[in-house]
Amino acid sequence: MGRMIDADAFKRQVAGMTIANKYPVDKANALCELIEAQPTAYDPDKVVEQLENERMFWENAYDRDLGKEKARSYEHAVAIVKGGGVDG
């Protein structure tokens, strides 16, 4: 998979180019429509749901010590996904 970008920020940048008269409005609108039509790389809600299911499985694992450690790892992964995975 390629890199993911912030499509809204990119569209704002395209719009800014039209304001500065560097890009015709009709072409900018077409480009923004093309950006909007692109599929989402992944659904964060579904990723969180899958991670939560794994966390619950490990919380109830036979080996309680290992299960607790694994569950904490999944909690951390959920926090990363909910935060967008962007540092800072």
PyMOL commands that set and color helices and strands:
alter all, ss='L'
color gray80, all
select helices_A, chain A and resi 7-19+25-37+44-59+64-82
alter helices_A, ss='H'
color red, helices_A
deselect
rebuild
show_as cartoon
